[in-house]
Amino acid sequence: MTPIGPHLTVFLREYLPSQREMSVQTSDTYSYAFQLLVCFAADRLKTTPAGLSIEQLDATLVLAFLEHLEKTRGNCARTRNSRLAAIKTFFRLEYRLPSCLEQARRIRAIPVKKTDEVIVGYLNREEIQALLDVPDPSSRYGLRDRAMLHLAYAGGLRVSELVGLHLTDLVLHPQPTIHVMGKGRRERVLPLWKETAKALRDWLKVRGEPKSTALFPNARGDGMTRSGFEYILEKHIQTASAKQPSLANKQVSPHSMRHSCAMHTLQATGDIRKVALWLGHASLQSTEVYLRADPTEKLEAMASLSPPTLRRGQFRPPDKLLALLRSKG
Protein backbone atom coordinates (compact mmCIF):
# COMPACT_ATOMS: atom_id res chain seq x y z
CA MET A 1 0.00 0.00 0.00
CA THR A 2 1.34 3.44 -0.99
CA PRO A 3 0.62 6.40 1.36
CA ILE A 4 -1.01 9.21 -0.59
CA GLY A 5 0.46 12.08 1.46
CA PRO A 6 3.98 12.22 -0.06
CA HIS A 7 2.62 11.96 -3.61
CA LEU A 8 0.10 14.75 -3.04
CA THR A 9 2.89 16.92 -1.63
CA VAL A 10 5.00 16.42 -4.76
CA PHE A 11 1.94 16.96 -6.96
CA LEU A 12 0.92 20.26 -5.36
CA ARG A 13 4.35 21.73 -4.56
CA GLU A 14 6.44 20.57 -7.49
CA TYR A 15 4.45 19.09 -10.37
CA LEU A 16 1.77 21.80 -10.73
CA PRO A 17 3.90 24.94 -10.23
CA SER A 18 7.17 23.70 -11.82
CA GLN A 19 6.36 21.16 -14.50
CA ARG A 20 2.91 22.38 -15.48
CA GLU A 21 3.59 26.05 -14.59
CA MET A 22 0.10 26.42 -13.17
CA SER A 23 -0.86 29.56 -11.30
CA VAL A 24 -1.14 29.76 -7.53
CA GLN A 25 -4.91 30.07 -7.89
CA THR A 26 -5.14 26.84 -9.91
CA SER A 27 -2.93 25.02 -7.41
CA ASP A 28 -5.18 26.23 -4.60
CA THR A 29 -8.26 24.99 -6.47
CA TYR A 30 -6.69 21.55 -6.95
CA SER A 31 -5.62 21.47 -3.31
CA TYR A 32 -9.18 22.21 -2.17
CA ALA A 33 -10.51 19.45 -4.43
CA PHE A 34 -8.23 16.96 -2.68
CA GLN A 35 -9.19 18.29 0.74
CA LEU A 36 -12.76 17.34 -0.07
CA LEU A 37 -11.75 13.99 -1.57
CA VAL A 38 -9.52 12.76 1.26
CA CYS A 39 -12.02 13.82 3.92
CA PHE A 40 -14.78 11.95 2.07
CA ALA A 41 -12.58 8.89 1.57
CA ALA A 42 -11.37 8.84 5.18
CA ASP A 43 -14.95 9.01 6.46
CA ARG A 44 -16.10 6.29 4.07
CA LEU A 45 -13.16 3.98 4.84
CA LYS A 46 -13.16 4.67 8.60
CA THR A 47 -9.60 5.96 8.71
CA THR A 48 -7.74 9.28 8.85
CA PRO A 49 -6.76 11.34 5.79
CA ALA A 50 -3.07 10.71 6.57
CA GLY A 51 -3.78 6.97 6.72
CA LEU A 52 -5.14 6.77 3.17
CA SER A 53 -3.27 4.97 0.42
CA ILE A 54 -3.38 5.67 -3.28
CA GLU A 55 -4.72 2.19 -3.98
CA GLN A 56 -7.82 2.97 -1.89
CA LEU A 57 -8.78 5.85 -4.18
CA ASP A 58 -10.12 3.65 -6.96
CA ALA A 59 -12.65 4.55 -9.63
CA THR A 60 -15.57 3.31 -7.51
CA LEU A 61 -14.65 5.61 -4.65
CA VAL A 62 -14.07 8.57 -6.98
CA LEU A 63 -17.51 8.06 -8.54
CA ALA A 64 -19.05 7.95 -5.07
CA PHE A 65 -17.24 11.18 -4.23
CA LEU A 66 -18.58 12.89 -7.35
CA GLU A 67 -22.11 11.79 -6.46
CA HIS A 68 -21.56 13.13 -2.93
CA LEU A 69 -20.60 16.51 -4.37
CA GLU A 70 -23.84 16.79 -6.31
CA LYS A 71 -26.35 15.20 -3.96
CA THR A 72 -24.98 16.09 -0.52
CA ARG A 73 -23.02 19.29 -1.10
CA GLY A 74 -25.39 20.55 -3.80
CA ASN A 75 -22.62 21.34 -6.29
CA CYS A 76 -23.47 21.88 -9.93
CA ALA A 77 -22.12 19.82 -12.82
CA ARG A 78 -19.43 22.43 -13.57
CA THR A 79 -18.04 22.17 -10.05
CA ARG A 80 -18.16 18.37 -10.26
CA ASN A 81 -16.20 18.47 -13.52
CA SER A 82 -13.64 20.83 -11.98
CA ARG A 83 -13.01 18.46 -9.05
CA LEU A 84 -12.76 15.53 -11.46
CA ALA A 85 -10.20 17.40 -13.57
CA ALA A 86 -7.97 17.82 -10.51
CA ILE A 87 -8.22 14.10 -9.70
CA LYS A 88 -7.46 13.07 -13.28
CA THR A 89 -4.41 15.32 -13.37
CA PHE A 90 -3.06 13.73 -10.20
CA PHE A 91 -3.52 10.23 -11.59
CA ARG A 92 -1.10 10.85 -14.42
CA LEU A 93 1.45 9.02 -12.30
CA GLU A 94 2.31 5.94 -14.38
CA TYR A 95 5.99 6.90 -14.46
CA ARG A 96 6.03 7.12 -10.65
CA LEU A 97 3.74 4.22 -9.78
CA PRO A 98 3.55 1.65 -12.59
CA SER A 99 1.57 -0.64 -10.28
CA CYS A 100 -1.34 1.84 -10.36
CA LEU A 101 -1.51 1.96 -14.15
CA GLU A 102 -4.87 0.17 -14.46
CA GLN A 103 -6.36 2.10 -11.53
CA ALA A 104 -5.28 5.42 -13.07
CA ARG A 105 -6.63 4.40 -16.48
CA ARG A 106 -10.06 3.65 -15.01
CA ILE A 107 -10.19 6.96 -13.14
CA ARG A 108 -9.15 8.99 -16.19
CA ALA A 109 -11.89 7.21 -18.17
CA ILE A 110 -14.62 8.68 -15.93
CA PRO A 111 -16.60 10.99 -18.22
CA VAL A 112 -17.37 14.59 -17.46
CA LYS A 113 -21.00 15.60 -17.16
CA LYS A 114 -22.69 17.71 -19.75
CA THR A 115 -23.51 21.17 -18.45
CA ASP A 116 -26.37 23.48 -19.31
CA GLU A 117 -25.42 26.60 -21.24
CA VAL A 118 -27.28 28.98 -18.94
CA ILE A 119 -27.67 32.68 -19.61
CA VAL A 120 -25.27 34.63 -17.41
CA GLY A 121 -26.67 36.80 -14.65
CA TYR A 122 -25.41 40.34 -14.31
CA LEU A 123 -26.22 43.63 -12.64
CA ASN A 124 -27.52 46.62 -14.57
CA ARG A 125 -25.85 50.02 -14.22
CA GLU A 126 -28.23 51.25 -11.52
CA GLU A 127 -27.60 48.13 -9.43
CA ILE A 128 -23.84 48.41 -9.85
CA GLN A 129 -23.92 52.05 -8.80
CA ALA A 130 -26.03 51.27 -5.74
CA LEU A 131 -23.49 48.62 -4.72
CA LEU A 132 -20.48 50.90 -5.23
CA ASP A 133 -22.11 53.63 -3.14
CA VAL A 134 -22.55 51.38 -0.07
CA PRO A 135 -19.03 51.25 1.52
CA ASP A 136 -18.44 54.05 4.03
CA PRO A 137 -15.65 56.36 2.72
CA SER A 138 -15.03 57.69 6.23
CA SER A 139 -13.71 54.33 7.54
CA ARG A 140 -10.57 52.38 6.65
CA TYR A 141 -12.40 49.20 5.70
CA GLY A 142 -15.02 51.18 3.84
CA LEU A 143 -12.30 52.67 1.64
CA ARG A 144 -10.81 49.22 1.11
CA ASP A 145 -14.16 47.66 0.18
CA ARG A 146 -15.03 50.51 -2.16
CA ALA A 147 -11.69 50.15 -3.96
CA MET A 148 -12.13 46.38 -4.22
CA LEU A 149 -15.63 46.63 -5.65
CA HIS A 150 -14.63 49.37 -8.10
CA LEU A 151 -11.68 47.34 -9.34
CA ALA A 152 -13.60 44.05 -9.52
CA TYR A 153 -16.21 45.68 -11.75
CA ALA A 154 -14.02 48.00 -13.82
CA GLY A 155 -11.45 45.30 -14.55
CA GLY A 156 -13.89 42.44 -14.97
CA LEU A 157 -11.65 40.46 -12.63
CA ARG A 158 -12.11 36.91 -11.47
CA VAL A 159 -12.14 36.72 -7.68
CA SER A 160 -8.83 34.81 -7.76
CA GLU A 161 -7.30 37.62 -9.82
CA LEU A 162 -8.63 40.28 -7.46
CA VAL A 163 -7.44 38.75 -4.20
CA GLY A 164 -4.13 37.77 -5.82
CA LEU A 165 -3.13 41.35 -6.63
CA HIS A 166 -0.02 42.85 -5.03
CA LEU A 167 0.99 46.46 -4.54
CA THR A 168 3.53 46.12 -7.35
CA ASP A 169 0.74 45.23 -9.78
CA LEU A 170 -0.76 48.72 -9.47
CA VAL A 171 0.70 51.67 -11.37
CA LEU A 172 -0.87 55.09 -10.82
CA HIS A 173 1.54 57.32 -12.79
CA PRO A 174 1.48 58.47 -15.50
CA GLN A 175 -1.45 56.31 -16.61
CA PRO A 176 -3.30 54.30 -13.92
CA THR A 177 -3.08 50.62 -14.85
CA ILE A 178 -3.34 47.24 -13.16
CA HIS A 179 -1.29 44.19 -14.10
CA VAL A 180 -3.35 41.00 -13.88
CA MET A 181 -2.15 37.40 -13.94
CA GLY A 182 -5.14 35.54 -15.31
CA LYS A 183 -6.26 32.00 -15.89
CA GLY A 184 -3.77 29.82 -17.74
CA ARG A 185 -0.98 32.27 -16.78
CA ARG A 186 -2.27 34.77 -19.34
CA GLU A 187 -1.19 38.27 -18.35
CA ARG A 188 -2.98 41.47 -19.23
CA VAL A 189 -2.56 45.15 -18.34
CA LEU A 190 -5.78 47.13 -17.95
CA PRO A 191 -6.17 50.91 -17.87
CA LEU A 192 -8.28 52.25 -15.03
CA TRP A 193 -11.13 54.76 -15.00
CA LYS A 194 -10.52 57.97 -13.10
CA GLU A 195 -13.13 56.91 -10.52
CA THR A 196 -11.42 53.57 -9.99
CA ALA A 197 -7.98 55.17 -9.73
CA LYS A 198 -9.32 57.67 -7.18
CA ALA A 199 -10.85 54.87 -5.08
CA LEU A 200 -7.51 53.07 -5.10
CA ARG A 201 -5.56 56.23 -4.17
CA ASP A 202 -7.93 56.87 -1.27
CA TRP A 203 -7.38 53.31 -0.06
CA LEU A 204 -3.59 53.47 -0.34
CA LYS A 205 -3.55 56.57 1.88
CA VAL A 206 -4.94 54.57 4.81
CA ARG A 207 -3.67 51.07 3.93
CA GLY A 208 -0.58 51.34 6.13
CA GLU A 209 2.14 48.69 6.08
CA PRO A 210 0.62 45.31 6.96
CA LYS A 211 2.78 42.19 6.83
CA SER A 212 1.31 41.12 3.49
CA THR A 213 2.20 42.72 0.15
CA ALA A 214 -1.35 42.08 -1.05
CA LEU A 215 -3.11 45.11 -2.47
CA PHE A 216 -6.14 44.27 -0.34
CA PRO A 217 -5.17 42.73 3.03
CA ASN A 218 -7.76 41.43 5.45
CA ALA A 219 -8.29 42.53 9.06
CA ARG A 220 -5.32 40.43 10.23
CA GLY A 221 -2.98 41.96 7.68
CA ASP A 222 -2.87 38.82 5.53
CA GLY A 223 -3.93 38.69 1.91
CA MET A 224 -7.66 38.73 1.27
CA THR A 225 -9.14 35.29 0.59
CA ARG A 226 -11.84 34.25 -1.84
CA SER A 227 -14.29 33.58 1.01
CA GLY A 228 -13.36 36.92 2.58
CA PHE A 229 -14.35 38.82 -0.54
CA GLU A 230 -17.53 36.76 -0.88
CA TYR A 231 -18.50 37.79 2.66
CA ILE A 232 -17.78 41.47 1.94
CA LEU A 233 -19.77 41.41 -1.29
CA GLU A 234 -22.77 39.69 0.31
CA LYS A 235 -22.78 42.20 3.18
CA HIS A 236 -22.82 45.18 0.84
CA ILE A 237 -25.40 43.62 -1.48
CA GLN A 238 -27.81 43.31 1.44
CA THR A 239 -27.33 46.99 2.27
CA ALA A 240 -27.63 48.08 -1.36
CA SER A 241 -30.89 46.15 -1.72
CA ALA A 242 -32.63 48.73 0.47
CA LYS A 243 -31.82 51.41 -2.12
CA GLN A 244 -32.16 49.18 -5.19
CA PRO A 245 -34.85 46.55 -4.44
CA SER A 246 -34.16 44.61 -7.65
CA LEU A 247 -30.92 43.38 -6.07
CA ALA A 248 -32.88 41.35 -3.54
CA ASN A 249 -34.21 39.15 -6.36
CA LYS A 250 -30.79 38.34 -7.80
CA GLN A 251 -28.17 35.81 -6.80
CA VAL A 252 -25.02 37.91 -6.74
CA SER A 253 -21.62 36.24 -6.58
CA PRO A 254 -18.12 37.64 -7.11
CA HIS A 255 -18.33 36.45 -10.72
CA SER A 256 -21.43 38.61 -11.20
CA MET A 257 -19.13 41.64 -11.14
CA ARG A 258 -17.12 40.16 -14.02
CA HIS A 259 -20.28 39.33 -15.97
CA SER A 260 -21.58 42.87 -15.40
CA CYS A 261 -18.37 44.40 -16.74
CA ALA A 262 -18.51 42.14 -19.80
CA MET A 263 -22.15 42.91 -20.58
CA HIS A 264 -21.73 46.67 -20.18
CA THR A 265 -18.59 46.61 -22.34
CA LEU A 266 -20.44 44.66 -25.04
CA GLN A 267 -23.38 47.06 -24.93
CA ALA A 268 -21.05 50.08 -25.14
CA THR A 269 -18.77 48.81 -27.93
CA GLY A 270 -20.81 46.19 -29.75
CA ASP A 271 -17.54 44.34 -30.29
CA ILE A 272 -17.20 40.86 -28.76
CA ARG A 273 -13.46 40.87 -29.51
CA LYS A 274 -12.90 43.82 -27.20
CA VAL A 275 -14.79 42.03 -24.44
CA ALA A 276 -12.58 38.94 -24.89
CA LEU A 277 -9.44 41.10 -24.77
CA TRP A 278 -10.60 42.90 -21.62
CA LEU A 279 -11.54 39.70 -19.78
CA GLY A 280 -8.42 37.82 -20.83
CA HIS A 281 -10.22 35.01 -22.66
CA ALA A 282 -8.07 32.66 -24.72
CA SER A 283 -10.70 32.43 -27.47
CA LEU A 284 -13.92 34.10 -28.55
CA GLN A 285 -15.79 30.88 -27.79
CA SER A 286 -15.59 31.68 -24.07
CA THR A 287 -16.95 35.18 -24.69
CA GLU A 288 -19.90 34.20 -26.87
CA VAL A 289 -21.94 33.46 -23.73
CA TYR A 290 -22.49 37.22 -23.40
CA LEU A 291 -23.99 37.43 -26.89
CA ARG A 292 -26.69 34.99 -25.82
CA ALA A 293 -27.53 37.15 -22.79
CA ASP A 294 -27.70 40.45 -24.71
CA PRO A 295 -30.90 40.86 -26.78
CA THR A 296 -29.41 43.79 -28.73
CA GLU A 297 -27.62 41.54 -31.21
CA LYS A 298 -30.78 39.52 -31.82
CA LEU A 299 -32.89 42.64 -32.31
CA GLU A 300 -30.41 43.95 -34.88
CA ALA A 301 -30.59 40.64 -36.70
CA MET A 302 -34.39 40.84 -36.77
CA ALA A 303 -34.30 44.42 -38.03
CA SER A 304 -32.02 43.45 -40.94
CA LEU A 305 -34.47 40.85 -42.22
CA SER A 306 -37.98 41.17 -43.63
CA PRO A 307 -40.53 38.85 -42.05
CA PRO A 308 -42.15 36.38 -44.47
CA THR A 309 -45.53 37.36 -45.86
CA LEU A 310 -48.25 34.87 -45.04
CA ARG A 311 -51.12 34.56 -47.47
CA ARG A 312 -54.54 34.17 -45.97
CA GLY A 313 -56.42 31.08 -47.04
CA GLN A 314 -58.69 28.26 -46.00
CA PHE A 315 -57.77 24.62 -45.75
CA ARG A 316 -59.69 22.51 -48.23
CA PRO A 317 -59.23 18.78 -47.88
CA PRO A 318 -59.18 16.51 -50.92
CA ASP A 319 -62.57 15.53 -52.16
CA LYS A 320 -62.08 11.86 -51.31
CA LEU A 321 -61.11 12.69 -47.73
CA LEU A 322 -64.02 15.08 -47.37
CA ALA A 323 -66.37 12.46 -48.71
CA LEU A 324 -64.99 9.92 -46.26
CA LEU A 325 -65.45 12.27 -43.33
CA ARG A 326 -68.96 13.15 -44.36
CA SER A 327 -69.88 9.53 -44.71
CA LYS A 328 -68.81 8.94 -41.10
CA GLY A 329 -70.91 11.84 -39.82
N, C-alpha and C positions, 0 to 999 in steps of 0.2 A: 504494500500500500504506500502511495506517495503523498506526503503531506502537501496540502494546497498552498499553505502560507508562503513558503519561499518562492514558489513559481508566480504567485500573484504579486509579490514584491518586485521581482525582476520585470514582470509584465508592465506594472504601473510606473516604476521608477526608471527603467532602462529602455524596454522595448518601445513603449508608446512615445516618450519624448525624444529618444535618440535615434532609433531605427525608423520609426514611422514619422517622426517630427510633428507629432500632434500637439495642439495647443494645450495650455494648462486647463482651459475650460473643458476640452474634450476628455482629457485625462480624469478630471474631477467627475464628469458624467459617467465614465466607465467605472470609476471607483465606487460611485454611489450604486450603480447597477449591481456590483458584486457585494456591496454591503447588504442589499436586499436579498440577493441569492443565497449567500452563506447563512444569513439569519434564518431564512426559510428552510434551507437544507438541514441546519443544525436542529431546528425545532422538529422537523419531520423525522429525522434519524435519531433523535434523542441523544444528542452529543453537543459539544461546544463548537463554535466556528473554528477555533484553532485546532480542534481534533478531526476536522474533515480531511478526507483524502480526495485526490483528483478522480480516482476510480469511482467514488460514490456519486459524483456529479454526472450521471449518465443521461441519455436522451430522455428517458422516462421521467426522471426528476426535473429536468429542465422544462419539459412540457407541463408538468404539474405546477412549476413555478410561474410559467407564463399564464396559466389558467388562474392561478392565485392573484396575479397582478390585475387581471380583468374583473374577476368575480368578487374578490375580497377587497382589494384596494381601489377598485373602480376606475382603473386606468383605461385610457382609450387605446385603440389599435396602434396608433402612432407611437405611444409610449412603450407598448409591448414590443413593437418592432425595434425601437431604440435599445431596449434592454437586451433583446436577442442579438443585435448586432455586436454589442460589447462581448457577449458570451462567445459568439462565433469567432471574433477576433482573437480572444484568449486561446481558443482551442486550435489555433494554427501552431501546434507545438510538436509536430511529428519529428522534427529534427532534434528535439530535446527529450521527448518521451515516445520512442517508437512503439512501445507496448500499448499506448493509448490510441494508436492509429485508427482502429475500427470505431472506438468510442467517439473520437473527434469527428470522424466521417459522418456518423449518424447525427451528431449534434448540428454540424454544419448543413445537413440536409433538411433540417426543420424549416418549413417554408414561412415566409413572412405573411402577415395577414393583409388582405386588401383594405384600403382605407377609403372612406368617403371624401370626395372633393367638396368640402363644405365652403360656403361663401364666408370670407373673412369678416370678422366683426371689427368695427372701428368707431372712433368718436368723431362727431362733427366738430366744426370750428368753435361753436358756442360751448360745447361740452369740454373741449380742450382748454379753452380760455378760463372756464369756471374752475377747472382743476388747477391750472397754473396760478390762479389768484388765491388759492387756499393757504399755502404756507405763510407763516407770520414773518415778515421781513425785519421785525424788531428783535428776533431771537436768533441765536447761533444756529440751532438746528432747523429753524424755519428758512434761513438763508441757504443752508445746505440742501434741504429738500427742494426748495424752489429751483436751485441750480441743477439738481439731478433731474427733475421733471422736465425742465426746459431742454436740457441736453438730450435726454432720452427721446423726446418728441422731435426736436429739430434735427438730430442726427439719424433718426430712425434706427437707434441702436438696439441690438439684442441685449437682454439683461446681463448676460455674461460679458459682453463688450463694455457695458456701462460700469459694472462693479470692478472690472479688470483694469480700468484706466489708472494711470499714474500721473503725478504732477508733470513729469517730463513729456507726457503726451500732449499737453496743452501749450499752445503758443498764442500769445495775445498781441504781440507786436511783430511786424507792422500790420499784418492781416490776421485776425483771430482764426485759428484753425485747431482741429483736434485730430490726432493720429490714432487710428483704430486698427487693432489687430482682430480680424474677423474670423469667421468659420473657415476651416481649411487653410489657415495661416495666410489668408488673403488680406493684405494691408490696404487701407485707403485713408486719404487725408481729406477732411471735410471742412469747408469754410463755415463760419458761424454767423448767425444773425446778430445784429447789434444788441437786441434784447437778450439773447442767450449769452453773449460775451459780457454784458453788464451783470447778469445774474451770477456768472462765474467770478467776475472781479469782486463783487460784493461778498461772495463766499470766501474767496482767498484772503480777504482782509481780516476775517475772524477765524480762519481755519486753524491758525497756530502751527505748532510743530509736533504733531503726534508721532508715535513710534513708527507708524506705517507711512510708506511713500504713496499710498493710494490717494487718488484725487478726492475720493469721498470716504473718509474713515467713519467707522461707527462710534458709538458712545464710549467704547473702551479704547479707542485709538487704533484699532485694527482695521483692515480693509473691509468695506461693506460686503455683505454676502447676498446671494440671490434671495434667500428667505427674508433677509433684512429689508431689501428694497420692496419685496412683495408686501411686507407688513406696512411700510411707509405709504405705498401707493394705495392700499386698501383703506388705510386710515383717512387719507385725504379725499378719496373718492366718496366716502360716507359723508364727509363734511360738505363737499361740493354738491352732493345730491340735494341738499336743502335749497341751494340757489338754482340748480339745474335739475329738476325732477326727472328728466329723461335718463339720467345716469343711474337712477335706482333700478331701472328695468334692464340694464346691460350687465353682462359679465365682463368685468374689466380686469385684465391681467397685464403684466409688464409688456407682453408682446403686443397688446392693444395699442401701445404708444407707437410701436414700429409700424403696425398696420395703418394707423392714422396718418403718420408721416407719408407713407407710400401713397395712400389714397389722395391726400391733399396735393402731393407733388404731381400725381397723374392728372388730377383735375386741373391743376394750374398750367401744366406744360403740354398735356395730351401726348406725351412721348414716353412709351413704356421703356425705351432704352435708357433714358435719364433716370427713371426710377430704379432700374437694375443697377446702374452705376452708383447711385446714391446709397443703396442698401448693401452693396457689395456682393450681389448675386453672381455666381459663376456663369449662369446662362439665363436667357430670357424665359426659359421654361418655368423657372422658379417664380418669375415675376408675373406671369400670365394670370395668376390667381386674382390679381387686382383688377384685371380687365373684366373678369366674370362678376365682380362685386360692383363695378361702376356702370350704371345704366346709360351713361352718356354715349359710350361707343356704340351701344346697340341702337340708341335713338338716332344717331347719325347714319347708321347703316339703313335704318328704316326710311329715313328722309331721302336717301339717295336712290331708293327704288320706288317704282310705281306699283301700287297694289293691283292684283289681277281684277279684271272686270268680270263680274258674274252675271250671266244672262238669266233673266227670270224665265221660268217655264213650269210645266206641270208634267209629272211623271205619268206616262201612258204605257201600261203593260202590253205585251204582245196580245194579239187577239185570242190566240189559243189559251194563254194563261188566264185572260179575263173570262173567257168562256168556261174554263175549268172552275174558277172561283165562283162564278155565278151559278154554276150547276150544283155547287155544294151549299149554296145559300138556303 
